[in-house]
Amino acid sequence: MPLPPHVLELDLRIENAGYRVHLSGSQADLLASFSSLRSLWHFGRLFWPLRYHKPQGTKLHIAWRGFRLS
């Protein structure tokens, strides 16, 4: 039986300790939008050690207000 194609569609909101991040995107481009600078700092500390565990070829863009990093 053939496997379905590997397609990633993501629309996820994560809340932890009063901080929020919204992850969205498809395929190899994902966007993490933070509700506040404190949320960016909170989740950055949690996920920084996991930065090399993302799927090969995936780009993560980080956004806070009008500021965006790739």
Steps between C-alpha positions, in 0.01 A plus 500: 500500500654836400556762767336844469729786400679677783318832532504712812216746555514668839270737685572465870466725802708417806439652843732439792510686833304792351723535191381434144649408163315431175668256259376493141621409155535219255770285349842644581400852614368538853423824682506540879312817601535616858240708683759688705872538542476312830335210314786498249752486784304229688465264203849580373650367821287185478560419134859619444650158593263334245594720203691221322215249529279658233442312173776536238441795265241669721533876550360660814416869489448689826270802517417750771297804393674634186834331576574173315803266501566192291 
